[in-house]
């Protein structure tokens, strides 16, 4: 399976595979929009998928019999929801970059500029995937930067390291290291010396306990957190359809399975950081998908509808017709979609742990 993508700052995500031990079942790594895993057929090698079934691993419907996911957010058991595959992360990177709230960068820059010492900043990127946050943010920050990329999957870490940016906004050096680990076990000690914690599309696949752990680690280390692209639970499709609201409601319910917070995550994160003395700022960061984003829109639709049907199987017949109509409109350049997200900046009280 080829995995190529133009990145914003560092050339291409490499086509070569990572270390053999990092890849147990590459084609089985899947998750729906916002990280929700859903069940549906995926075409095998040489097969021609049906229009509504052809889903890039990572965008939605999942595993063939006998396969198992290899990308996990936490080590809790065999039913732990998988995260993202490189193809999905590649497809969404441009929309993510356009959506992230640049309005939050000025207060972040002010905080970083006031940190003691002049040796540069240390950024921990949690659930980094293929490293898109670093490719977006590092070129927008001045000064030397050292990025520590965290993910459960060494295969994604391989992509992230090779495609990492090499310089900041002022030409200063950007260096990178990778750490394979579990963000659900993050502690203030693990963030000792950190200047900033970042993440994308992460909060909505966490439980309330895990968000509390994240907030406690960041505030305990006294470092700010820029947590972007958390789903808000709202989708606007133009033209509208009578089934839009029902699909959205079912999808949101699917996101909350297993105690995950889904569209409630930003509220929970605001509470968790505020209770620990941080100043929290929010800003909308919607995907705005039109004809030029038709490939992403089509994959998002398949995952969105697939998760809704898994949550409410009685929707299947109507949802199949709905999906076919929506995909046809997408292919014709007649469909526009706004997928609402929220970016969060939490400015913790500085401590001796900040650098």
N, C-alpha and C positions, 0 to 999 in steps of 0.2 A: 504494500500500500504506500504510494508516494505521498509525502507530506512536504509541500513547498509553499512558501508564502513570502511575499515582499514585506519586510518590516519597515518601520518608519525611519530608523536610524542605523541599523546594523546589517544591511544587506538582506540575505535570505535566511529563513529558518532552514536548516540543512536537510537535504534529502536522505542522507545516510541515517541508519538506525543508531540508536544509542547502544550501550553495553547489552550483551545478550541477556544478562540476568535482570535487566530493567524491563524486559518485554516478555511477559508471559503470554498475553493474548491481545495483541494490539487492536484487533478489530472489535474487541468486546468492551472497550472503554466507552461508556455512554452515559448521558444524562440529559434530561429535558431542560428547557429554558429555566434559568434560575437554579439549575442543579437537580431538578426533580427527575428521578428515573421512571421510565414508563415502559410498558410491554407492547411489542408489536413485531411483525416479521421484518427481518433485514435480509436483503439478498446476499447470497453467498457468492464466491468467486465464479464468474462466468454466468451468473444468473441475471435475468433482466427483471428488475423490481417493478411492481405496480406503481402507478403514479402517486398514490397516497402512502405507499410503504417505503419508498426510497428515502431514507433518512441518514444523513451523514452521522457517523458515531459521534455522540456528544450533543447533538441537537434534539434527540428524542428517543423514539422507540428502539428496542434494545437487542438483547443477546439471542444468538441461535442456541438451540439445545446443547448442553454440555459445556458451553463457554461460561466464563466467570469474569467479572470486572477486576481490573488490576489497579485502578486509580481510586483510592479511598480517602475520605476526609479524616477518618479516625479508625482505630483498630478496635471495634466493638463486636464484631461477629460477621458471619457470612452474609447477613442481610443488610449490611451497611450500604447506604446509597452510593453509587459510583459518581465520579465527578465528570471531568471533561476530557475529550480527545483532541489532539492537535488540529484536526480538520475543522472542528467547530470553533476552536479558539482562533484559528486563522481567519475563518469566515467572518467572525464578529469583530475582529480587532479594529477595523476602520470605523464601524459604527460606535464602538466603545470610545475610541479616541475623540470622535466628534461630539459625543454625548457628555463626557466628563466635565464637571463644573469648574471652569477656569476661574470663576469668581472666588473660589476658596483658596486659590494659590497665593494671593497677596497676604492675607493674614498668616498663612503658613510660612511664607518667605520671611515675614517680620519675626516670627518666632525663631526660625532657624538662624537668622542673622544675629539674634541676641544670645545665642548659645555661647557659653564660655569656650575659649580656645579658638584657634585658627587652623586646626589641622584638617578641617573638612567635616562632613557629616556621614553618619552611618545609618543606613535605611534597611529595615527588615520588611521584606515583601512576603506576606503570608498567603499561602495557596497561590503561588506565583504563576502556575501553569506554564505557558511558553514565554513568559516574561513581558507581556504587553504593557503592564503598568510601568516598568522600568523604561521601556522604549518611549512611552509617552511623557513620563515625569522627569527623568534625568536630564533631558535636553532643555527643560524649563527651569532648572535650578542652577544657580551659580555655585562655584567652588568645587573643590575635590569631593568626590562621593565614593563611598564604599557600600555596595548593595549586597545584602545577605538574602538569598532567595530560598524560601521555604516551600516545600511541597511534599506530599506523600509519595509521589511517583517519580522515580529516578529518570524515567524516559522523558517526561516533561521537563525535568530539571536540566537534562542534556540540551534540549532545544533552547531553554531560557539562557543558559550560560553561553552557548555559541552565538546567539543572536542578540546578546546584551549590547547596549550602547557603550561607546568608549570615551565620550566626552560630554561635559555639561554645557550649559548655555554660554558660558564664557570661555569655553575651550579647555577647562580644567579636566583632569583625568577622572574617569569613572572606572572603578574596579568592581569585580563581582566574585562572590563565592556562593556555593549552594549547600543547603542543609536539608536532609530528608528527615521530616519530623511531623509531629501531630500538633496542630494548632490548638486542639482542645486541651492540651497539657501545658500551654504556655505559662511561664512564670515571670515575675519581675527580674529574677536572676538571669533568665535567658535573654532578657533585653538590656542587661547591664551595658552601659556605654552607647545605647541606641539614641539617635537623634530624632527618628521618625519611624512609625509603623504604617505600612500601606497594605491595602488589599482591594481586589476587585471582585464583584459578584460573589462575595463570600458570606456576608452576614445572613442572607436568607437561607443558607443551607446549614446554619448553626441552630442549636437549641438555646433556650434561655440560660441554662447553666454555662454553656460554652461562651456565650456573649458576656456573661458576668466574669468568666475567667479571663477573657480577652481584655475587658475593661480594667480589671484588677491588675493585670500584668502591665498594661500601658501606663495607668496612673501611678502604679507602684514604682515604675522606672522613671516617671516624670517626663515621658516623651509624648508628643502629639501623635494622633492617628488620623490618617486620611483614608476613609473606607468608602469606596465608590461603587456605583452601579448596583445598588440593592433594589430588587423589584419592589414596586409600590402597590401592586395588585390591580392596576388600571391599564386598560388597553383601549385605544381608539382606532377603529378601522373605518376607512372611507373608500367607497360607499358603505353605509351601515347595512347590517343584516339582522333579521329577527332573532337569530340564534347567538349573536355575539355575547350578550350578557350571560346567557346560560353556560356557554363554553368557558367564559372568564371565571364565573363562580365555581365551576367544577375544577378548573385548573388551580385556582387559589386554594381550594380545599385539599387538592392533591399535594400542594407544596407544604401543607402543614402535617402531613403524615409523619408518624414516628417522633413527634415532638419537635420537629423543625419549625422555625418561626415563619418562614416564607415572607409574605407581605407585612407581617407584624414585626419584622426584625429591626427596622430602623427605630421604631418607637421603643422597643426593648433596649436597643443600644443607647439611645438618648438617655433613658432612665438610668442605665448602668453606669455610664460615664458621668452624668450629672451628680448622681448620688455619691460619687467618689471625688467630687470637687472640680471636675473638668468643665470648661466652657465649650458648649456644643453648637456648631453651626450646620445648617442643612441647606442644600440647594438642589433643585430638580436637575436631573440628567437623563432626559428621555432619548431613546432611540427614535429617530425620524426616518422612516424607511419609505422610499419611493421607487420609481422605475429603475434607478441606477443601483439599488440595493436588492434587486429581485431575487438573487440567489440566496441571500441571507433571509429575506422575507419568506421564501418558500420553505426553507429548512425550519425556521422558527414556527411557521404555521403547522407543519407536520408534528413537531414536538409539542406545541401548545394544545392542539386538538387531541393528539395521542394521549397526553396526560389526563385531559378532561374525560376522555372515554374510559381510561383505566379507572378513574375515580367513580364514574357513573356509566356502567356498561349499557344501560338502557338508552343512552344517547347515540349508540354506535351507528344505527341506520341513518338517522338524521345528520349526524356528524360527518359520515362519509360523503354524503351529498354536499354538505356545507364545505368540506375541505376541497372537494373537486371543483366547486364553483370558485372558491377563493384562489386556488392555484391557477385556474384558468385566467382569472382577472389579473393575478400577479404576472403571469407570462405575457399578457397583453399590455402590461404597463398601466393598468387601470386601477390598481389597488395601492393605497397608502396606509401605513400603519404607524402609530405612535405607541411605543411600549414605554410606559413611565417607570423611571428609576429615581432614586434619591442618593446623592452624595452626602457624606457626613465628615466633618472635620471636628475632632475633639482635641482641645488644647488643654492638656493636663498641667497641673501646677508643677513647675520644674523642681527637681530634687537633685541630690548629689549624684544620682545615677545617670543623668543626662550628660552628654558630651558635646 
